[in-house]
Amino acid sequence: MPNQEMVLSDKLMEKLNSFNKDHDSLRISRSLRKVFFDYLRFQNAGLSTDFDTVIEDVDTLIQLMELFADETISRPML
């Protein structure tokens, strides 16, 4: 579904808000980054040829977690 506009349902928005409220997004982002790059460090070689897409996907997920963290920090709690 890349490059297509996606409308988020109320249910999904509710789940995202709940996730953001109940989890430390910055910690999750850092943990994902650490696990992923530690894996790469220990792997050294033998990565599959399509691993570039995995890197892009993980990077996108980390960016989303960081956006959650940024939005939470800049927005006062109600």
Secondary structure as GFF3:
##gff-version 3
##sequence-region A 1 78
A	DSSP	alpha_helix	10	22	.	.	.	ID=ss1
A	DSSP	alpha_helix	25	43	.	.	.	ID=ss2
A	DSSP	alpha_helix	51	74	.	.	.	ID=ss3
###
